[in-house]
Structure formats: structure tokens, C-alpha cells
Amino acid sequence: MPWRSKLVVVQLVLALLASIGLPARANATLAFNANAYDPRVWVSTNDDGMEATYVGRGLVAQVSPDGKLLAYEHGTGSAGWELKIYDVASGKRWVRLTHMHMIEKEIIGASAFAWAPDSTRVAVLQNERQSREQTLYVIRARGPRAKTRIATGHFRGVSFSPDGKEVVFGLAQTKDQPAKTDIARAPVTGGPLTLLTHDHISGWPLWGLRGQIAFSKRSKSKRWRWRGEIRTSALFDLFAMNANGGRVKRLTRVSAYEAGFFPAFWFPSGKRLVANFQSLNKNYAALVDPRSGAVTPVNSPGEAGFAAASLTADEQTVLGCLGSAVSAGQPASVPVTGGEPTVLNKDAYLPSWSGLRAAGAGAC
């Protein structure tokens, strides 16, 4: 895709982020874009990114959990987009995959790629030119190129198991809207899929350290009137289940128009979950207790917006991005106990920190 067209997509992403938010942790590696209209990737070993190293032209940078590697989409002109890996210490980079899943199709939610907990593999989507479907591959981050096909279809989120041996993802076989999506799991070495849901309305799974999988489920569409027109909008609630698809529990009940909860990350203890709430006029991160279903906003719900993506090492601060019209995508932080977002770097956009990995819609 030409760079000019890609820049238009960036503006669309930032417009989307005007209703959502982003992540970080103490002394973590931070990657970000410094210019929304001429996207170039930078990386820093400081949380705020003030002292950064230029990586190259690209988008959707994601730092590995250990902070040593950076994966990002690099434009190749008419040849499309490719996944590159960048070594933070040496500055070396290498191509892992070509004809990547384009970011404009990611606006609906799923991450373009996800890191394994041990930072050795990346789950990534590749376009199928003939069918217009995507194929999910697990690829090796270092060494000789190696990729394993996991599934083909249309995806809504992907997450690794805590031990890195499996992936869980939302998968629809057709492009119908609303998508008939179910959650499946599969070994990273390839093999038969195991469906964990069969309701055709579940996606955006996030596998926690205690074996729990948080996910979003589309509830019955709601009809409403806007400027004299009758509209139908989907509502998304947060659910949790075990790794085998059992003990399903509903955690939230959404009633607003065009709204929903999407999982952002689990606390390492597995006893708390942070989710992002998105609607037409309220966007915030919230602590969710998977036992009681209690939901506590981290930042004040409002039009300014904030989306969570990670947690500081001391588990005291939620890291993410702002979602206001003038600061969409800027890295920011909020105390776990609640408060207003603090901007970490006003010149950075679409950040990613090492440490906890985010998944689902609404993350930076």
C-alpha cells in the first residue's frame, strides 16, 4: 500500500483512538510513533520515551515482554507491508513476514500481532490475496525464518497461553456483519483447533496467568433513534471462562448505545482484570473483579478518554493512551487507585511497553 494511503489510515486510527486509550511500566522499553502524518518508529529504554532511538518508517510497533525486541509493520511501497523485528541493544533488524495484515482492517479490534510471554515467538496475521481472508501464523522471532499456520478466516483478537505453548483467538469463517465469531485455541506447533464457544458472538480473548480467559461477547443488538433514523448497534459485555471453555461467567451488563467492555490485561495474580470501556461519549479503563463482577473505573468516565494497555512493575500504575480529539494516542498513566490521566510524552503516539501484553479492542 502506498505511504500516502497508509497515512490516511493512521488518521483513521487516531480518530478511533479519540474514543479509546494505551500502556507502560517502570523503566520499561517503550516504542512509539512520533509523527502521525509521517509514521516513523522510535524506541526508548525510558518509560516516557524522552531519550529515544530512531528505528525506521513503520507502524503498530509492539515491544516484546522482555523489552529486548521490537516488532513493527514496515511499508515496502507497492509490495505491501512486512513484519520486521528490531534488536533494541544492537540496532539490527530483520524481516519475518511479508504481505502482512493491513492496519485499516484492525480498526475493528484485533491486534495485528501478539508476543509470546517468553518473547521467542510472534502471532501475526497475513493477508490471503485470493480469498481476502487472513491466516494466523506463529513465527519465530530470531534465527532462521519459520512460520506455523494456525488458522485461516477473519479474526477478533489473539493471545498466547501463559506457558506460550498455545494461542487463543476469535475466529469467524465468513466476513458477514455482524461477524459470527467463536473463540478457539490451538497449539503453536499447529494442529486441530478446539472451539471454546459455540454461540457465534464471542471474541477478543485474553488468557490470564491463572488459566482464566477473559473475552467479550456481543449481546442482542439494540435499536435506537438518532436524528430521525432508526439505528441498530451491538453491545459487548465482558465474560470469563476457564481454558477449556467451561465455567462461563458474565462480568458486566452494558446498556449504553454503541458500547462495550474489552479485556486489556490481567494482573499477574490473576485476581483482577483491567478492561477498556468504549461508547459514543464515555471511554475509560476499569478494574474488574472476576469473582464478584464488581467494576471500578480507573479514570473518570468522559469524553477525554483513556485506554489501558499495561501495568507498572509495582502494580501501582495503569499505563495506556489518551483518547481526546487533540491528544489521541498519547502515552499516559493513571494510578490503580484512580485519578486523571497524566501525559508521559506529548510528542509520542501509539505506544507499546515491555512487560504485560495487551489484547483486544481499545488497547493502544
C-alpha positions in Angstrom: 0.0 0.0 0.0 1.4 3.5 -0.9 2.6 5.6 2.0 0.1 8.3 1.3 -2.8 5.8 1.6 -1.3 4.4 4.8 -1.1 7.9 6.3 -4.9 8.3 5.8 -5.3 5.0 7.7 -3.2 6.4 10.5 -5.5 9.4 10.8 -8.4 7.0 10.9 -6.7 5.0 13.7 -6.1 8.2 15.7 -9.7 9.2 15.2 -10.7 5.8 16.6 -8.4 6.3 19.5 -10.2 9.5 20.2 -12.7 7.2 21.8 -10.2 4.8 23.4 -6.7 4.8 25.0 -2.8 3.0 25.8 0.1 1.1 28.2 3.7 1.2 30.3 5.8 0.1 33.3 8.7 1.4 35.4 11.9 1.5 33.4 10.3 -0.5 30.6 11.2 -0.4 27.0 8.9 1.9 25.1 8.2 2.0 21.4 6.1 4.7 19.7 5.3 6.7 16.6 6.5 10.3 16.8 4.6 11.8 13.8 1.1 10.7 12.9 1.4 12.1 9.4 4.8 10.7 8.6 4.8 7.5 10.7 8.3 6.6 12.0 9.0 4.2 14.8 11.2 5.1 17.8 12.3 3.1 20.8 13.5 4.1 24.3 14.6 2.4 27.4 12.8 5.1 29.4 9.1 4.9 30.3 8.4 8.4 28.9 10.4 7.9 25.7 12.3 11.2 26.1 15.6 9.7 25.1 14.8 7.6 22.1 16.5 5.9 19.2 15.1 6.1 15.6 14.1 2.7 14.3 12.7 3.4 10.9 9.5 4.1 9.0 6.7 1.9 10.2 3.5 1.5 12.3 2.0 -0.6 15.0 5.2 -1.2 16.9 5.0 -3.8 19.7 7.8 -4.4 22.3 8.5 -7.9 23.4 7.7 -8.7 27.0 11.4 -8.8 27.9 12.0 -5.5 26.3 14.8 -6.8 24.0 13.0 -6.9 20.7 10.5 -4.7 18.8 8.1 -5.9 16.1 6.6 -3.4 13.7 4.9 -3.0 10.3 7.3 -1.7 7.7 6.0 -0.3 4.4 7.6 -1.5 1.2 5.6 0.6 -1.4 3.8 -1.5 -4.0 4.9 -4.7 -2.3 2.7 -4.0 0.7 3.7 -4.3 4.3 6.1 -6.6 6.1 6.8 -7.5 9.7 10.2 -6.5 10.9 12.0 -7.4 14.2 14.4 -4.9 15.7 17.0 -5.7 18.3 17.0 -2.9 20.8 20.6 -3.5 22.0 22.3 -3.9 18.7 20.1 -1.9 16.4 20.0 -4.9 13.9 16.7 -5.7 12.2 15.3 -8.5 10.0 12.2 -9.3 8.0 10.0 -12.1 9.4 6.9 -12.0 7.2 5.7 -10.2 4.1 2.2 -9.2 2.9 1.0 -8.5 6.4 -2.5 -7.9 7.7 -3.2 -4.2 7.0 -3.9 -1.8 9.8 -7.0 -0.4 8.3 -8.7 -3.8 8.9 -7.5 -3.7 12.5 -9.7 -0.8 13.4 -12.5 -3.2 14.4 -10.3 -4.6 17.2 -7.9 -7.5 16.8 -4.2 -6.8 17.4 -2.1 -7.1 14.2 0.3 -9.3 16.2 0.9 -10.6 19.7 4.1 -11.6 21.5 4.6 -14.9 23.4 5.3 -14.5 27.1 8.9 -15.7 26.6 9.5 -13.3 23.7 10.6 -16.1 21.4 7.5 -16.1 19.1 5.1 -13.7 17.5 1.5 -14.4 16.4 0.7 -12.4 13.3 -1.9 -12.2 10.6 -1.1 -12.4 6.9 -3.4 -11.5 4.0 -4.6 -14.1 1.6 -4.7 -12.3 -1.7 -7.2 -14.5 -3.5 -9.8 -15.1 -0.8 -9.4 -11.8 1.1 -9.2 -13.8 4.3 -6.3 -13.7 6.8 -4.1 -16.5 8.0 -2.9 -16.6 11.6 0.8 -17.7 11.8 3.1 -18.2 14.8 6.6 -17.2 13.7 10.0 -17.4 15.3 11.4 -14.0 16.4 15.1 -14.9 16.0 17.1 -17.3 13.9 16.1 -18.9 10.6 12.7 -17.9 9.4 10.0 -20.4 10.4 6.2 -20.0 10.5 3.4 -22.3 11.5 -0.1 -21.9 10.2 -2.7 -21.9 12.9 -6.0 -21.0 11.2 -7.5 -19.1 8.3 -10.6 -16.8 8.4 -11.4 -13.4 10.0 -10.0 -12.7 13.4 -11.1 -10.8 16.5 -8.1 -10.9 18.9 -5.3 -13.3 19.6 -3.5 -14.1 22.9 -0.9 -16.7 24.0 -1.3 -19.0 26.9 0.8 -18.2 30.0 3.3 -21.0 29.1 3.5 -19.9 25.4 2.5 -23.4 24.1 -0.9 -22.4 22.8 -2.8 -19.4 21.3 -6.4 -18.5 21.8 -8.3 -16.3 19.3 -11.6 -15.1 18.0 -12.4 -16.6 14.6 -15.2 -16.1 12.0 -15.3 -18.2 8.9 -17.1 -15.5 6.8 -16.9 -11.7 6.6 -20.6 -11.3 7.3 -21.5 -8.4 9.6 -22.1 -8.8 12.4 -19.4 -11.4 12.3 -20.3 -14.9 13.6 -17.3 -15.3 15.8 -16.3 -18.0 18.2 -13.2 -18.5 20.4 -10.8 -21.3 19.6 -7.5 -22.5 21.0 -4.7 -24.3 19.2 -1.1 -25.4 19.8 1.7 -23.1 18.5 3.1 -26.1 16.7 -0.1 -26.4 14.6 -2.8 -28.9 14.8 -6.6 -29.2 15.2 -8.5 -26.3 16.7 -10.5 -26.7 19.8 -13.6 -24.5 19.9 -14.3 -23.0 23.4 -17.5 -21.2 22.5 -20.3 -22.1 20.0 -22.5 -19.1 20.3 -21.1 -17.2 17.2 -20.9 -13.9 19.2 -17.7 -14.2 21.2 -14.2 -12.8 20.5 -11.3 -10.8 21.8 -9.9 -13.4 24.2 -7.2 -12.7 26.8 -5.5 -15.6 28.6 -4.6 -14.9 32.2 -1.8 -16.4 34.3 -4.3 -18.5 36.4 -5.8 -20.2 33.4 -8.8 -17.9 33.1 -9.7 -16.4 29.7 -11.5 -13.1 29.6 -13.4 -12.3 26.4 -16.1 -10.0 25.0 -19.5 -11.3 23.9 -21.9 -9.4 21.7 -25.3 -9.2 23.3 -28.5 -8.7 21.4 -28.4 -5.7 19.2 -30.2 -2.6 20.4 -32.3 -0.4 18.2 -32.3 3.4 18.8 -33.2 6.6 17.1 -30.6 9.2 16.1 -31.5 12.3 14.1 -34.7 10.8 12.9 -33.1 7.5 11.8 -33.5 4.1 13.4 -30.1 2.5 14.1 -29.1 -0.9 15.4 -25.9 -1.1 17.5 -24.1 -4.0 19.1 -23.4 -4.1 22.8 -20.4 -6.0 24.2 -20.2 -7.4 27.7 -17.2 -8.9 29.4 -17.2 -12.6 30.3 -14.7 -15.1 31.8 -14.2 -18.8 31.4 -11.6 -21.5 32.1 -9.1 -22.7 29.5 -11.4 -25.5 28.4 -14.4 -23.2 27.8 -16.2 -24.2 31.0 -17.5 -22.2 34.0 -18.5 -19.2 31.9 -19.4 -16.2 34.0 -20.8 -12.9 32.9 -18.9 -9.9 34.4 -20.6 -6.8 33.1 -24.0 -5.6 31.8 -23.9 -2.8 29.2 -26.9 -0.7 28.5 -25.5 2.3 26.6 -25.7 2.7 22.8 -22.7 1.5 20.7 -20.8 0.4 23.8 -18.8 -2.4 25.2 -16.1 -3.8 27.5 -13.0 -5.3 26.1 -10.2 -7.0 28.1 -6.9 -5.2 28.3 -4.7 -7.2 30.7 -4.8 -9.4 33.8 -2.9 -8.6 36.9 -0.1 -11.2 37.5 -2.0 -12.7 40.4 -5.0 -13.4 38.2 -7.3 -11.9 40.8 -8.0 -8.7 38.9 -8.6 -7.8 35.3 -8.4 -4.4 33.6 -10.8 -3.8 30.8 -11.5 -0.9 28.5 -15.0 0.5 28.1 -15.9 2.3 24.9 -19.1 4.1 23.9 -20.1 7.2 21.9 -19.4 9.6 24.8 -17.7 7.6 27.6 -14.3 5.9 27.4 -12.4 4.6 30.3 -10.4 1.8 31.8 -11.8 -0.2 34.7 -10.8 -2.7 37.3 -12.9 -5.8 37.1 -13.1 -8.4 39.9 -13.7 -11.8 38.1 -15.2 -13.3 41.3 -17.8 -10.7 42.1 -18.1 -8.9 38.8 -17.5 -5.5 40.5 -16.4 -2.8 38.0 -14.5 0.2 39.3 -13.4 2.9 36.8 -9.7 3.8 37.0 -10.1 7.2 35.3 -13.2 9.4 35.3 -15.6 8.4 32.5 -15.9 11.2 30.0 -15.2 12.4 26.5 -11.4 12.8 27.1 -11.0 9.1 27.2 -8.2 6.7 28.2 -7.4 3.1 27.2 -5.3 0.8 29.3 -2.7 -1.5 27.9 -0.2 -2.4 30.6 0.8 -2.2 34.2 3.9 -0.9 36.0 6.2 -3.4 37.7 5.0 -2.4 41.2 1.4 -2.8 40.0 0.5 0.7 41.2 0.0 2.4 37.9 -2.0 1.6 34.8 -0.3 2.6 31.5 -2.2 3.4 28.4 -3.1 6.2 26.0 -5.3 9.2 25.8 -8.3 9.4 23.5 -9.3 13.0 23.2 -9.6 14.7 19.9 -6.4 16.7 20.3 -4.3 14.1 22.1 -5.4 10.7 20.6 -2.8 8.0 21.2 -0.5 9.9 23.5 1.0 7.7 26.2 -0.4 8.4 29.7 -0.6 6.8 33.1 -3.3 6.6 35.8 -2.9 5.3 39.4 -4.6 2.0 40.0 -6.4 3.6 42.9 -8.0 6.1 40.4 -7.4 9.6 39.1 -6.9 11.6 36.0 -4.5 10.5 33.2 -1.0 12.1 33.2 0.6 12.5 29.8 4.0 10.9 29.7 5.2 12.3 26.3 3.1 14.8 24.3 5.1 14.1 21.1 4.6 10.3 21.2 1.7 8.3 19.7 0.6 4.7 19.6 2.9 3.5 22.4 3.8 0.0 23.4 5.7 -1.0 26.6 7.5 -4.2 27.6 6.0 -6.3 30.4 2.4 -7.2 30.3 0.9 -7.7 26.8 -2.4 -6.2 26.0 -5.1 -7.7 23.7 -8.5 -7.0 22.3 -10.1 -3.8 21.1 -9.3 -0.5 22.6 -5.7 -1.1 23.5 -3.1 1.3 22.1 
